[in-house]
């Protein structure tokens, strides 16, 4: 069973531990597997969306010292990725910085 987790492994072996009169708990099993370098690193379940260490020009934040006091004074935008079975889609949002209301959006494929 490739990539079986320690909790599931402990659950499957618990009866065998009792039969062999071994007293080992889940945490002790974790520690033993860690000491033997047998723990499995979890797979990343996300898409890396930001790469800030690039050679392209990075623009300064022009609104850093601006105090937003009313709706529709400042709009901000962001892009996020939505994965489906077929492909990755891009969702672009324009949000009011004061009320945090979504003022506009578009989904692109």
Residue pairs with C-beta under 8 A, 6 or more apart in sequence:
3 40
4 12
4 40
5 40
6 26
6 29
6 30
6 33
6 39
7 26
9 29
10 26
10 29
13 29
17 23
17 24
24 32
30 39
33 39
47 81
47 83
47 88
49 79
49 80
49 81
52 58
63 74
63 97
66 74
68 74
68 97
68 98
69 98
70 98
71 96
71 98
71 99
71 101
72 96
72 98
73 97
73 98
74 96
74 97
74 98
75 94
75 95
75 96
75 97
75 103
76 94
76 95
76 97
77 92
77 93
77 94
77 95
78 92
78 93
78 95
79 90
79 91
79 92
79 93
80 90
80 91
80 93
81 88
81 89
81 90
81 91
82 88
82 89
82 90
82 91
82 107
83 89
87 109
89 107
89 108
89 109
90 107
90 108
90 109
91 105
91 106
91 107
91 108
92 105
92 106
92 107
92 108
93 102
93 104
93 105
94 102
94 103
94 104
94 105
95 101
95 102
95 103
96 103
